[in-house]
Amino acid sequence: YGDIYFNDMFIQDLKSKESSIILSKNEMLDDDLGAIIENEYLSTLTFNIKSPKWCKIALFKQDELRLLKQFINDKNNTKLYLFEAINWIIDKGGKFKTYFTDNSHYIVHVDNSKELEKIQK
């Protein structure tokens, strides 16, 4: 996945009392996960969806946080990815409110040293 840098303003703007997932309608890489949304809540994260794309940021609260801990503590899940945990949580009744951002202003995906220069600007 690489690393993600996001600035303070991004977090301050996210004042949700419920678990949330950050999405973007902007062009992202084809291999980035897309989101299926129903009534402003995430239904599933999956490949082969053009837009919206998951920005690889999720906020876990209350029941979803409890379910995430349960997922992580299951030794059968050690080789699974976070998006698989999120989909599992949804299957167990968890909900993630969707929020959209223009990720070019708030989020930088850092996969190599040249991308670090974007953060300093």
Salt bridges, closest charged atoms under 4 A:
ASP32 OD1 - LYS56 NZ 2.89
GLU40 OE1 - LYS97 NZ 2.37
ASP102 OD2 - HIS105 ND1 2.53
